[in-house]
Amino acid sequence: MHSDLMSDSGRGARYYWCTRHHRVETDADVCPAKHVLGPYASAADAENALQRVRERNEAWEAEDARWAGEER
């Protein structure tokens, strides 16, 4: 049984980016959690998930480099 945080009550559709099939999926057809990013509020947000991951990783790596005293 899912917790209240994971329930659909009062929520709209949720979208996921499937890293296995390289497509947007919904609650109705979502792959196992180990293969998806999300949930996102829109299909467009899910479709751009990998770009957001890249941008965040670059920002975190730059911050790590600054923290370590390295220049980027």
Secondary structure, 3 states (H helix, E strand, C coil): CCCHHHCCCCCCCCEEEECCCCEEEECCCCCCHHHEEEEECCHHHHHCHHHHHHHHHHHHHHHHHHHCCCCC
